[in-house]
Amino acid sequence: MSVSDRQLKLIKEAAELLVMEHRLTTDDAVLVISSALKKELSARQTTFEKLESGSKIDRTSFIRSVVKHVQISLENNPYWRSHNLDKSIENFYQVLHKQWD
């Protein structure tokens, strides 16, 4: 699976947010996001290209699922968990959603 410039920008900006708001390294953040993206693409049996050419509703649903996977990863690691997790997850969702509109 190749990654477009747009997809790379989306992952990079979302990773920066996780690094700023949690104690993740850049590598950890990219790994968590990439893992969530791969899980959801696999579960939906789709690709970024199909999502980008699909409806906004499909992209929004995909983003919400990816954000949920990331949230679960953060909640399961006590070192990454923060008292602002809900606000952080909302900000994370906003970054992904804005970049993909």
SULNOR-V348015 format. One record per helix or strand of 2 or more residues. SS is the DSSP state (h for helix, s for strand). FROM is the first residue (numbers start at 1). LEN is the number of residues. Records with the same first field share a line. If there is no record, write none. Layout:
SS->FROM-LEN + FROM-LEN
//
This chain:
h->5-17 + 26-19 + 48-6 + 56-21 + 85-16
//
